[in-house]
Each structure stands twice: as C-alpha cells, then as structure tokens.
C-alpha cells in the first residue's frame, strides 16, 4: 500500500507539473533551459549527468525499434494537435480579417447573427439617417442593406453532394462600405438584374462559378459576371443586387442587416447610442470587425477543445509507449547504472540523464510532427460551416506559436514517460542491479 500511495503521489505531482508546464510562457521555459545548461556545464553533478547521458545516447543505435516508438508516437500526437489547432487558427484569422473599426453592422436585437435577423424598411431608413454615418459626394448615406441566404452548390472535391453557400444581396454602397472587396475578373453586377459576382475562394471550391456560367437559384437563372477577392470571409460568398435577391427569395423590402461606413472610428459610440436609445428600434450594433470576430469564437473554441481532447488521448498512449521503452532501456542498462553508482555517482545524475534522454527523443518527435504538419497543412484550403450556416473557405495556419505549443506537449510527454523509469533506476539497490540480466 505504501508503494502504491507513493506512486500515486508521484503521478499527481507529474500531472500538476504538466499543467503548469503547458501554461508557462516561452521566456520562463528559456530561462529554465539556460539554468539547466549552466548546471550541466559548471557543476560536478551536472558534468556527471552529461557523462551518463552520453553513454545512454550512444546505445540508441542498438535499440532503434524501441526508440522509434517514442519518436513516432510523439510525432503523431504533435501532428494531430497542431493540425487541428491550425484549422481553428485559420478560420479565426479569416473571420477576424473581415470588417474594420470604421464600419458598423446593425441587426435585429437578440438575433445573434444575420440568419435570425429581420429589419423592416422603416428600421433601415432610421439606421441610414443615424448620426455618425458617412455620406458620399451627393449627400447619400454610405449604407448597404443586406440579405444573406443559403443556397446549395456542389463542391469540386465531391460533386455528388451539395454544400451550403452564402448568397448575399448588397446595396449600391457595398463597394465603399466593404473596400477590401475588389473585382479581379469580369465586372460587377448591374442593379436590377439577376447577375452575380463570386468570391475567389468560392469559385475555386465550388462547381459552376466561373464567369459566363449560369446558376439556377430559387427557380431563376442567374449569370456569373465577375470574380472578386477580399482576403476575408466574404470571399466565400456570392454577391448580387439586394433588390433582385429579395425579389427572388420573397423578402419584400426588408433586410437582415445594414452595414454602414462611419465618418470615423470615433463616431461609433455616438452611432450605437443613437440607435439603441431610439424607442422605434430594438437592434444590436457592433463594428464589423467585432461582429465577425465573435462569429469565430464558438467554432474555434469547439475545434480547440476537440483538438486538445484528441491530443490528450493520444498523449496518454504515447506516454505508455515511452514508459515501456524507457523501463526496458533502464533494465538493459541496470548493471551499467549500478556500476556508476558503486563508483560514486549519486542518484540525481542518473535520474536527470534518463529524463534528458527521453526528452531529447520527445523533442525529435515533436519537431518531426510539427515539420510534417507545416509541410502538408500550412496554407491548405478547406471549408466549414460559419455563422450563417453556410460554408466559409479558409486556409490552415501553422504559426510559430502553434509549433511551440506542439513542442511543449512533446517535452511534457517525454518528461512523464521518463520520470518513473528514471526514479526506478536511481532507487534500484546496487546489489540487485548487478544481478540483473
């Protein structure tokens, strides 16, 4: 029972250390690494540790199979974790790049998104005349009443099945309100006609969106007349004249949102106060940057939770693989370790040397997994369901921060996988060790 409780205590200490380790900032970990390097080079115990570590590393060639278990297992953990986190990072970046601080979006109060919002013509007029809205040279407010509906279009990767694609009806001021949207092929749609321009990301991802082709939407033929780029979530959409879209989908004179160009970013507070304080309206007002940033929070949180959960499950398997490998390595070196202890080596150099060996292998596995993910997935284009229940096309982003997160996980796995075998090696009685093998 005493032995069991002692092992349980060590396990709990290891878990607490792991949680702390994952949360440590990079500068603290760098400082710890510097302190370890100084101890290894400047102290007698550290130099002894290096000697024992070199001996252990020199035997890796004779146990390549078991060594590969650690490296490949940890590479798999880091690869899956970083790939999933890169997916969430890419989606969040795409949505957060949408909009700016000098544009604002107005939706019905409590709607949570465009899909559930409806604004009447009277409400749209009030929004367009609110203080803080910029005007063009003719004195017209720079406001775009918009409708976002979902249509089904086959994906090029799987033409047999349809995907949800957002069709956005926009007002004439949309090109000023959304200055990032620029036509790069063909021309803009003409108001009053059933013409569409498509985002470059949508054109690459879905079937039948090249200029000159036609789509049948809501029982009507629509002609693709141009392609636009924006570098944000709009690039996953199809755009048409708001009145034509409203007519096709029987929306009358209503809209789901109104996006306005503000006179300046500082005008937002006055604009919001005027609308939320107007008794005729019940609306939510945000800058477009804040609105699209919120749209990314839910799904990126889910992706992160799923990624970490899968990573933890795989990490447990990698830890057991490392434990088995290092226990076997300690057993094969039992006489060597006993001899070192018999000639004066204390337990600390033995413990640290085994941990160093395991963590170096873990570092190699982490670097391998991160490198594979960076080569395969960085910039990889994918799509997923966004805030309007339509596909958002984005690119995976394997950032240095994600690579560092993967390396930290690898080192944590290596520490736990090497801790118990290291303690066994240090505690093994010299006489017993000399009789092993």
C-alpha positions as CSV (number, residue, x, y, z in Angstrom):
1,X,0.0,0.0,0.0
2,X,2.8,2.4,0.8
3,X,4.4,1.7,-2.6
4,X,1.0,2.3,-4.3
5,X,0.4,5.6,-2.5
6,X,4.0,6.7,-3.2
7,X,3.4,6.0,-6.9
8,X,0.1,7.8,-6.9
9,X,1.6,10.8,-5.3
10,X,4.3,10.9,-7.9
11,X,1.7,10.6,-10.7
12,X,-0.3,13.5,-9.2
13,X,2.8,15.6,-9.0
14,X,3.6,14.8,-12.6
15,X,0.1,15.9,-13.7
16,X,0.3,19.2,-11.8
17,X,3.7,19.8,-13.3
18,X,2.3,19.1,-16.8
19,X,-0.5,21.7,-16.3
20,X,2.0,24.3,-15.1
21,X,4.5,23.4,-17.9
22,X,1.9,23.9,-20.6
23,X,0.9,27.2,-19.2
24,X,4.4,28.5,-18.8
25,X,5.4,31.4,-21.1
26,X,8.3,30.9,-23.5
27,X,10.7,33.2,-21.7
28,X,10.3,31.2,-18.5
29,X,11.0,27.9,-20.3
30,X,14.0,29.5,-21.9
31,X,15.3,30.7,-18.5
32,X,14.8,27.1,-17.2
33,X,16.7,25.7,-20.1
34,X,19.6,28.2,-19.5
35,X,19.7,27.2,-15.8
36,X,19.8,23.5,-16.7
37,X,22.6,24.2,-19.2
38,X,24.6,26.1,-16.6
39,X,24.1,23.3,-14.1
40,X,25.2,20.7,-16.6
41,X,28.4,22.5,-17.6
42,X,29.5,24.2,-14.4
43,X,28.8,21.8,-11.6
44,X,30.3,18.4,-10.8
45,X,26.9,16.7,-10.6
46,X,26.0,18.3,-13.9
47,X,29.1,17.0,-15.7
48,X,28.5,13.6,-14.3
49,X,24.9,13.8,-15.7
50,X,26.3,14.7,-19.1
51,X,28.6,11.7,-19.0
52,X,25.8,9.3,-18.1
53,X,23.5,10.9,-20.8
54,X,26.2,10.4,-23.5
55,X,26.5,6.8,-22.6
56,X,22.8,6.3,-22.8
57,X,22.5,8.1,-26.2
58,X,25.4,6.0,-27.6
59,X,23.2,2.9,-27.1
60,X,20.3,4.3,-29.2
61,X,21.6,2.6,-32.3
62,X,21.2,-0.9,-30.7
63,X,17.5,-0.2,-29.8
64,X,16.2,1.7,-32.9
65,X,12.9,-0.1,-32.8
66,X,12.0,1.0,-29.3
67,X,13.4,4.4,-29.9
68,X,11.2,4.8,-32.9
69,X,8.2,4.0,-30.8
70,X,8.8,7.2,-28.7
71,X,9.7,9.4,-31.7
72,X,6.9,8.3,-34.0
73,X,4.3,8.2,-31.2
74,X,5.0,11.7,-30.0
75,X,5.2,13.0,-33.6
76,X,1.7,11.6,-34.2
77,X,0.4,13.4,-31.1
78,X,2.0,16.7,-32.0
79,X,0.9,16.4,-35.7
80,X,-2.7,15.8,-34.9
81,X,-2.8,18.5,-32.2
82,X,-1.1,21.2,-34.3
83,X,-3.2,20.3,-37.4
84,X,-6.5,20.8,-35.6
85,X,-5.3,24.0,-33.9
86,X,-4.1,25.3,-37.2
87,X,-7.6,24.7,-38.6
88,X,-9.1,26.8,-35.8
89,X,-6.4,29.5,-36.2
90,X,-7.0,29.7,-39.9
91,X,-10.8,30.0,-39.6
92,X,-10.5,32.6,-36.8
93,X,-8.0,34.7,-38.8
94,X,-10.3,34.7,-41.9
95,X,-13.3,35.9,-39.9
96,X,-11.3,38.4,-37.8
97,X,-9.9,39.9,-41.0
98,X,-13.4,40.7,-42.1
99,X,-14.6,44.3,-41.5
100,X,-12.9,47.2,-39.8
101,X,-13.3,49.7,-37.0
102,X,-14.8,52.4,-39.2
103,X,-17.7,50.3,-40.4
104,X,-20.7,49.1,-38.3
105,X,-23.3,46.4,-38.7
106,X,-26.9,46.7,-37.4
107,X,-29.1,43.6,-36.8
108,X,-32.4,43.0,-35.0
109,X,-31.9,42.9,-31.2
110,X,-31.1,39.4,-29.8
111,X,-30.8,37.8,-33.2
112,X,-27.1,36.7,-32.6
113,X,-26.4,36.7,-36.4
114,X,-27.8,37.6,-39.8
115,X,-29.6,34.3,-40.2
116,X,-32.1,35.2,-37.5
117,X,-32.3,38.9,-38.1
118,X,-35.0,40.9,-39.9
119,X,-35.1,44.7,-40.3
120,X,-38.1,46.4,-41.8
121,X,-37.8,49.2,-44.4
122,X,-38.7,51.8,-41.7
123,X,-35.9,50.5,-39.5
124,X,-33.4,50.6,-42.4
125,X,-34.3,54.2,-43.0
126,X,-33.7,55.1,-39.4
127,X,-30.3,53.4,-39.4
128,X,-29.2,55.1,-42.6
129,X,-30.1,58.6,-41.2
130,X,-28.4,58.0,-37.8
131,X,-25.7,60.4,-36.6
132,X,-22.1,59.2,-37.4
133,X,-22.9,57.7,-40.8
134,X,-20.6,58.9,-43.6
135,X,-22.1,60.3,-46.8
136,X,-20.9,60.3,-50.4
137,X,-20.3,63.4,-52.6
138,X,-24.1,63.5,-53.4
139,X,-25.0,63.5,-49.8
140,X,-26.4,59.9,-49.8
141,X,-25.6,57.8,-46.7
142,X,-22.9,55.1,-47.2
143,X,-25.1,52.3,-46.0
144,X,-25.7,48.8,-47.5
145,X,-28.9,47.0,-46.5
146,X,-28.1,43.3,-47.0
147,X,-29.7,39.9,-47.2
148,X,-27.8,36.6,-46.7
149,X,-29.5,33.5,-47.9
150,X,-28.1,29.9,-48.1
151,X,-28.0,28.1,-51.4
152,X,-26.8,24.6,-52.3
153,X,-23.9,24.2,-54.7
154,X,-21.7,21.1,-55.2
155,X,-18.1,21.1,-54.1
156,X,-15.4,20.4,-56.6
157,X,-13.9,17.9,-54.3
158,X,-17.2,16.0,-54.0
159,X,-19.6,16.9,-56.9
160,X,-22.1,14.3,-55.8
161,X,-23.0,16.2,-52.6
162,X,-24.1,19.8,-52.2
163,X,-22.7,22.3,-49.7
164,X,-24.3,25.4,-48.2
165,X,-23.0,28.6,-49.9
166,X,-24.0,32.1,-48.8
167,X,-25.7,34.3,-51.4
168,X,-25.5,37.9,-50.3
169,X,-27.7,40.7,-51.6
170,X,-26.0,44.0,-51.2
171,X,-26.8,47.7,-51.8
172,X,-25.1,50.0,-54.2
173,X,-22.9,51.4,-51.4
174,X,-21.4,48.0,-50.6
175,X,-18.3,48.6,-52.7
176,X,-17.5,51.6,-50.5
177,X,-18.6,50.0,-47.2
178,X,-16.5,46.9,-47.9
179,X,-13.4,48.5,-49.6
180,X,-11.5,45.2,-49.4
181,X,-13.9,43.7,-52.0
182,X,-12.4,44.3,-55.4
183,X,-13.3,42.8,-58.8
184,X,-10.4,40.9,-60.3
185,X,-12.1,39.1,-63.2
186,X,-15.1,40.2,-65.3
187,X,-17.2,43.1,-64.0
188,X,-19.6,44.0,-61.1
189,X,-23.2,43.0,-61.3
190,X,-25.8,45.6,-62.5
191,X,-28.5,46.6,-60.1
192,X,-32.0,45.2,-61.0
193,X,-30.6,42.2,-63.0
194,X,-30.1,38.6,-62.0
195,X,-26.3,38.8,-62.1
196,X,-23.8,37.6,-59.5
197,X,-20.1,38.1,-58.7
198,X,-18.4,35.3,-56.7
199,X,-15.6,35.3,-54.2
200,X,-12.3,33.8,-55.5
201,X,-12.3,31.3,-52.7
202,X,-15.9,30.2,-53.5
203,X,-15.0,30.0,-57.3
204,X,-12.1,27.7,-56.5
205,X,-14.0,25.5,-54.1
206,X,-17.5,25.0,-55.7
207,X,-18.8,23.9,-59.1
208,X,-20.1,26.2,-61.8
209,X,-19.0,29.6,-60.5
210,X,-16.7,30.7,-63.4
211,X,-17.7,34.0,-65.2
212,X,-20.1,33.3,-68.0
213,X,-21.7,30.3,-66.3
214,X,-25.3,30.3,-65.0
215,X,-26.8,29.1,-61.8
216,X,-30.4,28.2,-61.1
217,X,-31.3,29.7,-57.7
218,X,-34.8,29.9,-56.3
219,X,-36.1,28.7,-59.7
220,X,-34.5,31.5,-61.6
221,X,-31.4,31.7,-63.8
222,X,-28.5,33.9,-62.5
223,X,-25.5,34.7,-64.6
224,X,-22.0,34.9,-63.1
225,X,-20.4,38.1,-64.4
226,X,-17.3,38.5,-62.3
227,X,-15.0,37.3,-59.6
228,X,-13.9,39.3,-56.5
229,X,-11.2,39.0,-53.9
230,X,-11.3,40.3,-50.4
231,X,-9.0,38.2,-48.3
232,X,-11.7,37.6,-45.7
233,X,-14.9,35.7,-45.1
234,X,-16.8,37.5,-48.0
235,X,-14.5,35.7,-50.4
236,X,-16.6,32.5,-49.7
237,X,-19.8,34.2,-50.8
238,X,-21.8,35.1,-54.0
239,X,-22.9,38.7,-54.3
240,X,-25.9,40.1,-56.1
241,X,-28.1,43.2,-56.1
242,X,-30.2,43.3,-52.8
243,X,-33.5,44.1,-54.6
244,X,-33.0,41.2,-57.1
245,X,-32.2,38.7,-54.3
246,X,-35.1,40.0,-52.1
247,X,-37.5,39.5,-55.1
248,X,-36.2,36.0,-55.9
249,X,-36.5,34.9,-52.2
250,X,-39.7,36.8,-51.4
251,X,-38.2,39.1,-48.8
252,X,-40.1,42.2,-49.8
253,X,-38.4,45.4,-48.8
254,X,-36.9,44.0,-45.6
255,X,-33.2,43.2,-45.0
256,X,-31.3,41.1,-42.4
257,X,-28.6,43.6,-41.7
258,X,-27.5,47.1,-42.5
259,X,-23.7,47.8,-42.8
260,X,-22.7,51.5,-42.7
261,X,-19.5,53.4,-43.3
262,X,-18.8,55.6,-40.3
263,X,-17.5,59.2,-40.5
264,X,-14.6,57.9,-38.3
265,X,-13.9,55.1,-35.9
266,X,-14.6,57.6,-33.1
267,X,-18.2,58.1,-34.4
268,X,-19.2,54.5,-33.5
269,X,-20.1,55.2,-29.9
270,X,-22.5,58.0,-30.9
271,X,-23.9,55.9,-33.7
272,X,-24.6,53.0,-31.4
273,X,-26.1,55.2,-28.6
274,X,-28.5,56.9,-31.1
275,X,-29.8,53.6,-32.4
276,X,-30.0,51.6,-29.1
277,X,-31.7,54.6,-27.4
278,X,-34.3,55.0,-30.2
279,X,-37.7,53.7,-28.9
280,X,-38.7,52.8,-32.5
281,X,-35.9,50.2,-32.8
282,X,-34.6,47.1,-31.0
283,X,-31.3,46.5,-32.5
284,X,-27.8,45.2,-31.8
285,X,-24.9,47.4,-33.1
286,X,-21.3,46.3,-33.5
287,X,-18.3,47.3,-35.5
288,X,-17.9,44.9,-38.4
289,X,-14.5,43.8,-37.0
290,X,-16.0,42.9,-33.6
291,X,-19.1,41.2,-35.2
292,X,-17.1,38.8,-37.4
293,X,-14.6,38.2,-34.6
294,X,-17.5,37.0,-32.4
295,X,-18.7,34.7,-35.2
296,X,-15.4,32.8,-35.0
297,X,-15.3,32.3,-31.2
298,X,-17.8,29.5,-30.9
299,X,-16.5,27.2,-33.7
300,X,-12.8,27.9,-32.9
301,X,-13.5,27.0,-29.3
302,X,-15.1,23.7,-30.4
303,X,-12.1,23.0,-32.7
304,X,-9.7,23.7,-29.9
305,X,-11.5,21.6,-27.3
306,X,-11.7,18.7,-29.8
307,X,-8.0,19.1,-30.7
308,X,-6.9,19.1,-27.1
309,X,-9.1,16.2,-26.2
310,X,-7.8,14.1,-29.1
311,X,-4.3,15.2,-28.2
312,X,-4.7,14.2,-24.6
313,X,-6.0,10.7,-25.5
314,X,-3.1,10.2,-28.0
315,X,-0.6,11.6,-25.5
316,X,-1.7,9.0,-22.9
317,X,-0.8,6.3,-25.4
318,X,2.5,8.0,-26.2
319,X,3.3,8.2,-22.5
320,X,2.8,4.5,-22.0
321,X,4.9,3.8,-25.1
322,X,7.7,6.0,-23.6
323,X,7.3,4.3,-20.2
324,X,7.6,0.8,-21.7
325,X,10.6,1.8,-23.8
326,X,12.5,3.6,-21.1
327,X,11.8,0.9,-18.5
328,X,13.2,-1.6,-21.0
329,X,16.2,0.7,-21.6
330,X,16.8,1.1,-17.8
331,X,16.6,-2.7,-17.4
332,X,19.2,-3.4,-20.1
333,X,21.5,-0.8,-18.5
334,X,20.9,-1.9,-15.0
335,X,24.5,-3.2,-14.5
336,X,26.0,-0.1,-16.1
337,X,23.9,2.1,-13.8
338,X,24.7,0.0,-10.8
339,X,28.4,0.2,-11.6
340,X,28.2,4.0,-11.9
341,X,26.5,4.3,-8.6
342,X,29.0,1.9,-7.0
343,X,31.9,4.1,-8.0
344,X,30.4,7.2,-6.5
345,X,27.6,8.5,-8.9
346,X,24.6,9.7,-6.9
347,X,21.0,9.1,-7.8
348,X,20.4,12.7,-9.2
349,X,22.7,12.4,-12.2
350,X,21.1,9.0,-13.1
351,X,17.6,10.5,-12.8
352,X,18.4,13.6,-14.9
353,X,20.3,11.6,-17.5
354,X,17.3,9.3,-18.1
355,X,14.9,12.3,-18.3
356,X,17.3,14.1,-20.7
357,X,17.4,11.1,-23.0
358,X,13.7,10.7,-23.1
359,X,13.0,14.4,-23.5
360,X,15.6,14.6,-26.3
361,X,13.8,11.8,-28.1
362,X,10.5,13.6,-27.4
363,X,11.9,16.8,-28.8
364,X,12.9,15.0,-32.0
365,X,9.4,13.5,-32.2
366,X,7.8,16.9,-31.7
367,X,9.9,18.6,-34.3
368,X,9.2,15.8,-36.8
369,X,5.4,16.1,-36.2
370,X,5.4,19.9,-36.4
371,X,7.5,19.8,-39.6
372,X,5.2,17.3,-41.3
373,X,2.1,19.4,-40.4
374,X,3.8,22.6,-41.6
375,X,4.7,21.0,-44.9
376,X,1.3,19.3,-45.5
377,X,-1.2,21.7,-44.0
378,X,0.2,25.2,-43.9
379,X,-1.9,27.1,-46.4
380,X,-4.1,24.1,-47.1
381,X,-7.6,25.3,-48.2
382,X,-10.7,23.9,-46.5
383,X,-14.2,25.0,-45.7
384,X,-16.5,24.6,-42.8
385,X,-19.9,25.9,-41.6
386,X,-19.8,29.5,-40.5
387,X,-22.2,31.8,-38.6
388,X,-24.9,31.9,-41.3
389,X,-24.9,28.1,-41.6
390,X,-23.0,28.4,-44.9
391,X,-19.5,27.3,-45.9
392,X,-16.6,29.6,-45.0
393,X,-13.5,28.9,-47.1
394,X,-10.2,29.4,-45.2
395,X,-6.6,28.3,-45.1
396,X,-4.9,26.3,-42.3
397,X,-2.3,28.5,-40.5
398,X,0.6,26.6,-38.8
399,X,2.0,29.6,-36.9
400,X,5.2,29.6,-34.8
401,X,3.1,29.8,-31.7
402,X,1.3,26.6,-32.6
403,X,4.6,24.8,-33.4
404,X,5.9,25.9,-30.0
405,X,2.7,24.6,-28.4
406,X,3.3,21.2,-30.0
407,X,7.0,21.2,-28.9
408,X,5.8,21.9,-25.3
409,X,3.4,19.0,-25.4
410,X,6.2,16.7,-26.7
411,X,8.5,17.7,-23.9
412,X,5.8,17.2,-21.4
413,X,5.1,13.7,-22.7
414,X,8.8,12.9,-22.6
415,X,9.1,14.1,-19.0
416,X,6.3,11.9,-17.8
417,X,7.5,9.0,-19.9
418,X,11.0,9.2,-18.5
419,X,10.2,10.2,-14.9
420,X,9.2,6.8,-13.4
421,X,11.9,4.8,-15.2
422,X,14.4,7.4,-14.1
423,X,13.3,7.1,-10.4
424,X,13.4,3.3,-10.7
425,X,17.0,3.4,-12.0
426,X,18.1,5.7,-9.1
427,X,16.3,3.7,-6.4
428,X,17.4,0.2,-7.6
429,X,19.7,-1.3,-5.0
430,X,23.2,-1.7,-6.4
431,X,23.5,-5.4,-5.4
432,X,20.1,-6.2,-7.1
433,X,21.1,-4.2,-10.2
434,X,24.3,-6.1,-10.6
435,X,22.5,-9.4,-10.5
436,X,20.0,-8.3,-13.3
437,X,20.4,-9.6,-16.8
